[in-house]
Amino acid sequence: MTATAFLQQTKNPTNDDIVIAMGNNYCRCGCYVRILRAVWQAADAR
């Protein structure tokens, strides 16, 4: 939900933009790299 709201508000996000936007989401499995990749893919798919 955070990523969807972020991408609706940010047309061309940078890596830093994504890291900041997703900063309050905690992952116990260590999948942060996959989360960043998924947000990048969603941004490119728009």
Sine and cosine of phi, psi and omega as CSV:
sin_phi,cos_phi,sin_psi,cos_psi,sin_omega,cos_omega
0.00,0.00,-0.62,0.78,0.02,-1.00
-0.89,0.46,-0.70,0.71,-0.02,-1.00
-0.90,0.44,-0.65,0.76,0.00,-1.00
-0.89,0.46,-0.74,0.67,0.01,-1.00
-0.89,0.46,-0.67,0.74,0.01,-1.00
-0.87,0.49,-0.73,0.68,-0.04,-1.00
-0.94,0.35,-0.44,0.90,0.08,-1.00
-0.94,0.34,-0.47,0.89,-0.05,-1.00
-0.99,-0.12,-0.32,0.95,-0.11,-0.99
-0.85,-0.53,0.92,-0.38,-0.09,-1.00
-0.95,0.30,-0.75,0.66,-0.05,-1.00
-0.79,-0.61,0.98,0.19,-0.08,-1.00
-0.95,0.31,0.58,-0.81,0.15,-0.99
-1.00,-0.03,0.17,-0.99,0.05,-1.00
-0.86,0.51,-0.67,0.74,0.02,-1.00
-0.89,0.46,-0.64,0.77,0.05,-1.00
-0.86,0.52,-0.71,0.71,-0.03,-1.00
-0.92,0.40,-0.70,0.72,0.01,-1.00
-0.86,0.51,-0.70,0.71,0.01,-1.00
-0.91,0.41,-0.72,0.70,-0.03,-1.00
-0.89,0.45,-0.60,0.80,-0.05,-1.00
-1.00,-0.07,0.10,0.99,-0.10,-0.99
-0.88,0.48,-0.43,0.90,-0.02,-1.00
-1.00,-0.03,0.11,0.99,0.04,-1.00
-0.99,-0.17,0.85,-0.53,-0.06,-1.00
-0.96,-0.27,0.68,-0.73,-0.04,-1.00
-0.82,-0.57,0.87,-0.49,0.00,-1.00
-0.98,0.18,-0.25,0.97,-0.06,-1.00
-1.00,-0.06,-0.09,1.00,0.04,-1.00
0.98,0.21,0.52,0.86,-0.06,-1.00
-1.00,-0.06,0.41,0.91,-0.07,-1.00
-0.85,0.53,-0.63,0.78,0.01,-1.00
-0.89,0.46,-0.66,0.76,0.02,-1.00
-0.93,0.38,-0.60,0.80,0.02,-1.00
-0.90,0.43,-0.72,0.69,0.03,-1.00
-0.86,0.50,-0.70,0.72,0.01,-1.00
-0.88,0.48,-0.67,0.74,-0.01,-1.00
-0.90,0.43,-0.64,0.77,0.02,-1.00
-0.92,0.38,-0.64,0.77,0.08,-1.00
-0.86,0.51,-0.71,0.71,0.00,-1.00
-0.89,0.45,-0.65,0.76,0.02,-1.00
-0.91,0.41,-0.63,0.78,0.02,-1.00
-0.90,0.43,-0.64,0.77,0.01,-1.00
-0.95,0.33,-0.46,0.89,-0.05,-1.00
-0.97,0.22,-0.21,0.98,-0.02,-1.00
-0.97,0.25,0.00,0.00,0.00,0.00
